[in-house]
Amino acid sequence: MRFLHTADWQLGMTRHYLNGDAQPRYSASRRAAVAALGPLAADVGAEFVVVAGDVFEHNQLAPREVSTALEAMRAIPVPVYLLPGNHDPLDASSVYTSALLRSEKPDNVVVLDRPGVYEVRPGLELVAAPWSSKAPTTDLVGAVLDGLDASPAVTRVVVGHGAVDILVPDKDRASLIALAGVEAAIARGAVHYVALGDKHSRMSVGSTGRIWYSGSPEVTNYDDIEPDPGQVLVAEIDEADASRPVQVDAHRVGTWRFMSLRHAVDDKRDVADLDINLDQMPDKERTVIRLGLTGSLTVTDKAALDACLDRYARLFAALVPWDNQTDIAVMPADGEFDDLGIGGFAAAAVDELVVAARSAGEDAEDARAALALLLRLVEGGAA
């Protein structure tokens, strides 16, 4: 028996730093990742799909977001089971109880809207732990596993959402999923696979090989935070074997990249190297770069760096500064402004700006900016 395990679609997600039409393209790619589940399910012979929480970014969505999401699910040729998570809990304003979702929900879509056991078919059950608020006061997965006994004729898949206790430092959070309780349920044969959501990067938890986060099918954060997104898991359980052995394979459906880069820039060669590195990156329209720069530059080289960054900010979906990894000192070099071809009061003003730029005073940054602007004007023929 095979099924698809996915989670954290968070349809309706926005990223404020995306350029121009990049946000609509990003939203379309998130829906396309959902649509890709249909062909994948057919290719691998999956019986159903479980979405382990956070189908939607939040409960207050524009009607179009809900309708287009349901339409993408309609095209999946097998049942799709949706678990409410912390972003879209079953609270008083839940999207799952809205008139729009109830009226447009396809027949193949099932909302796991109560904790407990759901029969997929004879001999195959889901054990669901939906969120009814953003701040549960108990381990929801542990609660549905408590007292669940082994049934030799039944294969069970847990569908849960949230952080497993061994993965976070804050052990006092009431909603943490206790790994020991989950592994105990596996050991006694009560459940055979645990499909989790909340972590946006693919991850196996514990030592059983049966507890997995699928990660988000499309990237949501930078690669130093989210190292392995864009995946859907194909889980296979051998029902002919009494021990129900599990095999899990990852299939990539995401197409975007969010990358964190660090680069030292101390002279024009370093700026040129950065330019080459950025130029050689493929799929710029689907790539977000968070860039940390360190070094010491002349005003001329800093102007070249700014021109480089301005260009790639237009080409990438976003090129944003990594503030806590950026530290660039700008200092005019000796003779840097001797050949501007100006004299008189203008030359004296430039000398004053150079002195101010080299100082540690409050006006130093403004003086450096003024000198950089002067260089751009001269190079552009405006001076």
Rosetta blueprint (number, residue, H / E / L):
1 M L
2 R E
3 F E
4 L E
5 H E
6 T E
7 A L
8 D L
9 W L
10 Q L
11 L E
12 G L
13 M L
14 T L
15 R L
16 H L
17 Y L
18 L L
19 N L
20 G L
21 D L
22 A H
23 Q H
24 P H
25 R H
26 Y H
27 S H
28 A H
29 S H
30 R H
31 R H
32 A H
33 A H
34 V H
35 A H
36 A L
37 L H
38 G H
39 P H
40 L H
41 A H
42 A H
43 D H
44 V H
45 G L
46 A L
47 E L
48 F L
49 V E
50 V E
51 V E
52 A L
53 G L
54 D L
55 V L
56 F E
57 E L
58 H L
59 N L
60 Q L
61 L L
62 A L
63 P H
64 R H
65 E H
66 V H
67 S H
68 T H
69 A H
70 L H
71 E H
72 A H
73 M H
74 R H
75 A L
76 I L
77 P L
78 V L
79 P L
80 V E
81 Y E
82 L E
83 L L
84 P L
85 G L
86 N L
87 H L
88 D L
89 P L
90 L L
91 D L
92 A L
93 S L
94 S L
95 V H
96 Y H
97 T H
98 S L
99 A H
100 L H
101 L H
102 R H
103 S H
104 E H
105 K L
106 P L
107 D L
108 N L
109 V E
110 V E
111 V E
112 L L
113 D L
114 R L
115 P L
116 G E
117 V E
118 Y E
119 E E
120 V E
121 R E
122 P L
123 G L
124 L E
125 E E
126 L E
127 V E
128 A E
129 A L
130 P L
131 W L
132 S L
133 S L
134 K L
135 A L
136 P L
137 T L
138 T L
139 D L
140 L H
141 V H
142 G H
143 A H
144 V H
145 L H
146 D L
147 G L
148 L L
149 D L
150 A L
151 S L
152 P L
153 A L
154 V L
155 T E
156 R E
157 V E
158 V E
159 V E
160 G E
161 H E
162 G L
163 A L
164 V E
165 D H
166 I H
167 L H
168 V L
169 P L
170 D L
171 K L
172 D L
173 R L
174 A L
175 S L
176 L L
177 I E
178 A L
179 L H
180 A H
181 G H
182 V H
183 E H
184 A H
185 A H
186 I H
187 A H
188 R L
189 G L
190 A L
191 V L
192 H L
193 Y E
194 V E
195 A E
196 L E
197 G E
198 D L
199 K L
200 H L
201 S L
202 R L
203 M E
204 S E
205 V L
206 G L
207 S L
208 T L
209 G L
210 R L
211 I E
212 W E
213 Y E
214 S L
215 G L
216 S L
217 P L
218 E L
219 V L
220 T L
221 N L
222 Y L
223 D L
224 D L
225 I L
226 E L
227 P L
228 D L
229 P L
230 G L
231 Q E
232 V E
233 L E
234 V E
235 A E
236 E E
237 I E
238 D L
239 E L
240 A L
241 D L
242 A L
243 S L
244 R L
245 P L
246 V E
247 Q E
248 V E
249 D E
250 A E
251 H E
252 R E
253 V L
254 G L
255 T L
256 W L
257 R E
258 F E
259 M E
260 S E
261 L E
262 R E
263 H E
264 A E
265 V L
266 D L
267 D L
268 K H
269 R H
270 D H
271 V H
272 A H
273 D H
274 L H
275 D H
276 I H
277 N H
278 L H
279 D H
280 Q L
281 M L
282 P L
283 D L
284 K H
285 E H
286 R H
287 T E
288 V E
289 I E
290 R E
291 L E
292 G E
293 L E
294 T E
295 G E
296 S E
297 L E
298 T L
299 V H
300 T H
301 D H
302 K H
303 A H
304 A H
305 L H
306 D H
307 A H
308 C H
309 L H
310 D H
311 R H
312 Y H
313 A H
314 R H
315 L H
316 F L
317 A L
318 A E
319 L E
320 V E
321 P E
322 W L
323 D H
324 N H
325 Q H
326 T L
327 D E
328 I E
329 A E
330 V E
331 M L
332 P L
333 A L
334 D L
335 G L
336 E L
337 F L
338 D L
339 D L
340 L L
341 G L
342 I L
343 G L
344 G H
345 F H
346 A H
347 A H
348 A H
349 A H
350 V H
351 D H
352 E H
353 L H
354 V H
355 V H
356 A H
357 A H
358 R H
359 S L
360 A L
361 G L
362 E L
363 D L
364 A H
365 E H
366 D H
367 A H
368 R H
369 A H
370 A H
371 L H
372 A H
373 L H
374 L H
375 L H
376 R H
377 L H
378 V H
379 E H
380 G L
381 G L
382 A L
383 A L
